Amino acid sequence: MTTYPAGLSRAATHQNGPMSTDVTVMLLLALAGFLIGGAYSTWKTSRPLSIALAVCAVLAAAGAIAWGFF
C-alpha cells in the first residue's frame, strides 16, 4: 500500500499530471506553427481549407497562452 504525505491523496501529489506545463505549451505552439504553415501553403489552392487551418492555429495558440497563464 502506497502512503502519501499527511492529508494528500495520489491526485494531489501529481499537480501537473504526467507532462509538464511547459512541454504542453511548447507542443501547442509547435502545432500552431505547423497549422499556420499549412494555411499559408494552401491559400492559393483551397481557400476554405486554408481558413479552417488558420482558425485551428489561432485556437492552438490561444490554448497555449491560456494553459501557460492559468
DSSP file (Angstrom, degrees, kcal/mol; ACC not computed):
  #  RESIDUE AA STRUCTURE BP1 BP2  ACC     N-H-->O    O-->H-N    N-H-->O    O-->H-N    TCO  KAPPA ALPHA  PHI   PSI    X-CA   Y-CA   Z-CA
    1    1 A M              0   0    0      0, 0.0     2,-0.4     0, 0.0     0, 0.0   0.000 360.0 360.0 360.0 130.9    0.0    0.0    0.0
    2    2 A T        -     0   0    0      1,-0.0     2,-0.4     0, 0.0     8,-0.1  -0.668 360.0-152.7 -86.0 134.4    1.4    3.4   -1.0
    3    3 A T        -     0   0    0     -2,-0.4     3,-0.1     6,-0.0     6,-0.1  -0.846   7.0-159.6-107.3 147.4    1.4    6.1    1.6
    4    4 A Y        -     0   0    0     -2,-0.4     3,-0.2     4,-0.2     6,-0.1  -0.799  35.7 -76.1-119.4 160.5    1.3    9.8    0.8
    5    5 A P  S >  S-     0   0    0      0, 0.0     3,-2.6     0, 0.0    -1,-0.2  -0.097  78.4 -58.4 -54.5 158.7    2.2   12.9    2.8
    6    6 A A  T 3  S-     0   0    0      1,-0.3     3,-0.1    -3,-0.1    -3,-0.0  -0.107 121.6  -6.7 -47.4 117.3   -0.2   13.9    5.6
    7    7 A G  T 3  S+     0   0    0      1,-0.2     2,-0.4    -3,-0.2    -1,-0.3   0.435 103.6 120.3  80.3   1.0   -3.6   14.7    4.1
    8    8 A L    <   -     0   0    0     -3,-2.6    -1,-0.2    -4,-0.1    -4,-0.2  -0.810  47.2-153.1-102.9 139.3   -2.6   14.3    0.4
    9    9 A S     >  -     0   0    0     -2,-0.4     4,-1.0    -3,-0.1    -6,-0.0  -0.408  37.6 -96.0 -93.9 177.9   -4.2   11.9   -1.9
   10   10 A R  H >> S+     0   0    0      1,-0.2     4,-0.7     2,-0.2     3,-0.5   0.895 125.2  53.0 -61.6 -40.1   -2.5   10.4   -5.0
   11   11 A A  H >4 S+     0   0    0      1,-0.2     3,-0.6     2,-0.2    -1,-0.2   0.860 105.4  54.4 -64.9 -35.6   -4.2   13.0   -7.2
   12   12 A A  H 34 S+     0   0    0      1,-0.2     3,-0.2     3,-0.0    -1,-0.2   0.741 101.6  58.1 -73.0 -21.9   -2.9   15.9   -5.1
   13   13 A T  H << S+     0   0    0     -4,-1.0     2,-0.7    -3,-0.5    -1,-0.2   0.704 102.4  56.0 -81.4 -18.4    0.7   14.7   -5.4
   14   14 A H    X<  +     0   0    0     -4,-0.7     3,-0.5    -3,-0.6    -1,-0.2  -0.724  65.7 164.7-110.7  78.4    0.6   15.0   -9.2
   15   15 A Q  T 3  S+     0   0    0     -2,-0.7    -1,-0.2    -3,-0.2    -2,-0.1   0.884  76.8  31.8 -67.4 -40.6   -0.4   18.6   -9.7
   16   16 A N  T >  S-     0   0    0      1,-0.3     3,-0.6     2,-0.0    -1,-0.2   0.355 106.7-127.2-100.4   5.8    0.5   19.0  -13.3
   17   17 A G  T <   -     0   0    0     -3,-0.5    -1,-0.3     1,-0.2    -2,-0.1  -0.332  55.5 -41.0  77.6-165.3   -0.2   15.4  -14.4
   18   18 A P  T 3  S+     0   0    0      0, 0.0     2,-0.4     0, 0.0    -1,-0.2   0.661 125.8  58.0 -74.5 -14.8    2.4   13.3  -16.2
   19   19 A M  S <  S-     0   0    0     -3,-0.6     5,-0.0     2,-0.0     0, 0.0  -0.936  87.4-113.5-121.3 139.6    3.5   16.1  -18.5
   20   20 A S     >  -     0   0    0     -2,-0.4     4,-1.9     1,-0.1     5,-0.1  -0.295  21.9-123.9 -65.6 150.4    5.0   19.4  -17.5
   21   21 A T  H  > S+     0   0    0      1,-0.2     4,-2.4     2,-0.2     5,-0.2   0.877 112.4  56.2 -61.7 -38.2    3.0   22.6  -18.3
   22   22 A D  H  > S+     0   0    0      1,-0.2     4,-2.3     2,-0.2    -1,-0.2   0.890 105.8  50.2 -62.6 -39.4    6.0   24.0  -20.2
   23   23 A V  H  > S+     0   0    0      2,-0.2     4,-2.4     1,-0.2    -1,-0.2   0.915 110.4  50.1 -65.6 -42.1    6.0   20.9  -22.5
   24   24 A T  H  X S+     0   0    0     -4,-1.9     4,-2.3     2,-0.2    -2,-0.2   0.915 111.0  48.7 -62.4 -43.8    2.3   21.2  -23.2
   25   25 A V  H  X S+     0   0    0     -4,-2.4     4,-2.3     1,-0.2    -1,-0.2   0.922 112.0  48.9 -63.0 -43.9    2.6   24.9  -24.1
   26   26 A M  H  X S+     0   0    0     -4,-2.3     4,-2.3     1,-0.2    -2,-0.2   0.892 110.9  50.1 -64.6 -38.9    5.6   24.2  -26.4
   27   27 A L  H  X S+     0   0    0     -4,-2.4     4,-2.4     2,-0.2    -1,-0.2   0.902 111.1  48.7 -66.1 -39.8    3.7   21.4  -28.1
   28   28 A L  H  X S+     0   0    0     -4,-2.3     4,-2.3     2,-0.2    -2,-0.2   0.893 111.9  49.0 -66.9 -38.5    0.6   23.6  -28.7
   29   29 A L  H  X S+     0   0    0     -4,-2.3     4,-2.3     2,-0.2    -2,-0.2   0.887 110.8  50.4 -67.5 -37.6    2.8   26.4  -30.0
   30   30 A A  H  X S+     0   0    0     -4,-2.3     4,-2.4     2,-0.2    -2,-0.2   0.910 110.5  49.9 -64.7 -41.3    4.5   24.0  -32.4
   31   31 A L  H  X S+     0   0    0     -4,-2.4     4,-2.5     2,-0.2    -2,-0.2   0.910 109.4  51.8 -61.9 -42.2    1.1   22.8  -33.5
   32   32 A A  H  X S+     0   0    0     -4,-2.3     4,-2.3     1,-0.2    -2,-0.2   0.916 110.5  48.2 -61.3 -43.3    0.0   26.4  -34.1
   33   33 A G  H  X S+     0   0    0     -4,-2.3     4,-2.2     2,-0.2    -2,-0.2   0.906 111.0  50.2 -63.7 -41.7    3.1   27.0  -36.2
   34   34 A F  H  X S+     0   0    0     -4,-2.4     4,-2.0     1,-0.2    -2,-0.2   0.908 111.9  48.1 -61.9 -42.4    2.6   23.8  -38.2
   35   35 A L  H  X S+     0   0    0     -4,-2.5     4,-2.5     2,-0.2    -2,-0.2   0.873 109.4  52.2 -68.5 -37.0   -1.1   24.8  -38.9
   36   36 A I  H  X S+     0   0    0     -4,-2.3     4,-2.6     2,-0.2    -1,-0.2   0.908 108.9  51.4 -63.8 -41.1   -0.1   28.3  -39.9
   37   37 A G  H  X S+     0   0    0     -4,-2.2     4,-2.2     1,-0.2    -2,-0.2   0.905 110.9  47.9 -61.5 -40.8    2.4   26.9  -42.4
   38   38 A G  H  X S+     0   0    0     -4,-2.0     4,-1.6     2,-0.2    -2,-0.2   0.889 110.9  50.8 -66.2 -39.5   -0.3   24.6  -43.8
   39   39 A A  H  X S+     0   0    0     -4,-2.5     4,-0.5     1,-0.2    -2,-0.2   0.914 111.7  48.0 -64.0 -42.1   -2.7   27.6  -44.1
   40   40 A Y  H >< S+     0   0    0     -4,-2.6     3,-0.7     1,-0.2     4,-0.3   0.907 112.4  48.0 -64.8 -42.1   -0.1   29.6  -45.9
   41   41 A S  H 3< S+     0   0    0     -4,-2.2     3,-0.2     1,-0.2    -1,-0.2   0.760 115.2  44.0 -75.2 -22.9    0.8   26.8  -48.3
   42   42 A T  H 3X S+     0   0    0     -4,-1.6     4,-2.8     1,-0.2     8,-0.3   0.406  83.6 100.6 -98.9   3.6   -2.9   26.0  -49.2
   43   43 A W  T << S+     0   0    0     -3,-0.7    -1,-0.2    -4,-0.5    -2,-0.1   0.884  86.2  41.0 -58.2 -42.7   -4.1   29.6  -49.6
   44   44 A K  T  4 S+     0   0    0     -4,-0.3    -1,-0.2    -3,-0.2     3,-0.2   0.740 122.4  39.0 -80.2 -21.9   -3.9   29.7  -53.4
   45   45 A T  T  4 S+     0   0    0     -3,-0.3     2,-0.3     1,-0.2    -2,-0.2   0.838 130.7  12.3 -97.4 -36.2   -5.3   26.2  -54.0
   46   46 A S     X  -     0   0    0     -4,-2.8     4,-2.2     1,-0.1    -1,-0.2  -0.734  57.6-179.9-147.4  91.7   -8.1   25.9  -51.3
   47   47 A R  H  > S+     0   0    0     -2,-0.3     4,-2.6     1,-0.2     5,-0.2   0.896  83.5  52.9 -63.5 -43.0   -9.2   29.0  -49.5
   48   48 A P  H  > S+     0   0    0      0, 0.0     4,-2.2     0, 0.0    -1,-0.2   0.922 112.4  45.7 -60.8 -41.2  -11.8   27.3  -47.3
   49   49 A L  H  > S+     0   0    0      2,-0.2     4,-2.5     1,-0.2    -2,-0.2   0.900 111.9  52.4 -65.0 -40.2   -9.3   24.7  -46.1
   50   50 A S  H  X S+     0   0    0     -4,-2.2     4,-2.1    -8,-0.3    -1,-0.2   0.899 109.8  48.0 -62.9 -41.1   -6.7   27.5  -45.5
   51   51 A I  H  X S+     0   0    0     -4,-2.6     4,-2.3     2,-0.2    -1,-0.2   0.901 110.8  51.4 -66.5 -40.7   -9.1   29.5  -43.4
   52   52 A A  H  X S+     0   0    0     -4,-2.2     4,-2.2    -5,-0.2    -2,-0.2   0.908 110.6  48.7 -63.0 -41.1  -10.0   26.4  -41.4
   53   53 A L  H  X S+     0   0    0     -4,-2.5     4,-2.2     2,-0.2    -2,-0.2   0.888 110.6  51.1 -64.7 -39.1   -6.3   25.7  -40.7
   54   54 A A  H  X S+     0   0    0     -4,-2.1     4,-2.3     2,-0.2    -2,-0.2   0.894 109.4  50.2 -66.1 -39.2   -5.8   29.3  -39.7
   55   55 A V  H  X S+     0   0    0     -4,-2.3     4,-2.3     2,-0.2    -2,-0.2   0.917 111.1  49.0 -64.1 -42.8   -8.7   29.2  -37.3
   56   56 A C  H  X S+     0   0    0     -4,-2.2     4,-2.4     1,-0.2    -2,-0.2   0.878 109.7  52.7 -63.7 -36.9   -7.3   26.0  -35.8
   57   57 A A  H  X S+     0   0    0     -4,-2.2     4,-2.5     2,-0.2    -2,-0.2   0.909 108.8  49.1 -64.9 -41.8   -3.9   27.6  -35.5
   58   58 A V  H  X S+     0   0    0     -4,-2.3     4,-2.6     1,-0.2    -2,-0.2   0.907 111.4  49.8 -64.2 -40.9   -5.4   30.6  -33.6
   59   59 A L  H  X S+     0   0    0     -4,-2.3     4,-2.3     2,-0.2    -2,-0.2   0.900 111.0  49.1 -64.4 -40.5   -7.2   28.2  -31.3
   60   60 A A  H  X S+     0   0    0     -4,-2.4     4,-2.1     2,-0.2    -2,-0.2   0.910 113.1  47.0 -65.2 -41.9   -4.0   26.2  -30.6
   61   61 A A  H  X S+     0   0    0     -4,-2.5     4,-2.3     2,-0.2    -2,-0.2   0.907 112.8  49.1 -66.2 -41.3   -2.0   29.4  -29.9
   62   62 A A  H  X S+     0   0    0     -4,-2.6     4,-2.7     1,-0.2    -2,-0.2   0.888 110.5  51.5 -64.9 -38.3   -4.8   30.7  -27.6
   63   63 A G  H  X S+     0   0    0     -4,-2.3     4,-2.7     2,-0.2    -1,-0.2   0.889 109.1  50.6 -64.2 -39.1   -4.8   27.4  -25.8
   64   64 A A  H  X S+     0   0    0     -4,-2.1     4,-2.0     2,-0.2    -2,-0.2   0.913 112.5  46.1 -65.1 -42.1   -1.1   27.6  -25.3
   65   65 A I  H  X S+     0   0    0     -4,-2.3     4,-1.8     2,-0.2     5,-0.2   0.931 115.4  46.0 -66.3 -45.0   -1.3   31.1  -23.9
   66   66 A A  H  X S+     0   0    0     -4,-2.7     4,-2.5     1,-0.2    -2,-0.2   0.908 112.6  50.5 -64.2 -41.3   -4.2   30.1  -21.6
   67   67 A W  H  < S+     0   0    0     -4,-2.7    -1,-0.2     1,-0.2    -2,-0.2   0.861 111.6  49.0 -65.6 -35.7   -2.5   26.9  -20.5
   68   68 A G  H  < S+     0   0    0     -4,-2.0    -1,-0.2    -5,-0.2    -2,-0.2   0.833 119.0  36.1 -73.4 -33.1    0.7   28.8  -19.7
   69   69 A F  H  <        0   0    0     -4,-1.8    -2,-0.2    -5,-0.1    -1,-0.2   0.764 360.0 360.0 -93.4 -27.0   -1.0   31.6  -17.7
   70   70 A F     <        0   0    0     -4,-2.5    -3,-0.2    -5,-0.2    -2,-0.2   0.392 360.0 360.0-116.1 360.0   -3.8   29.7  -15.9
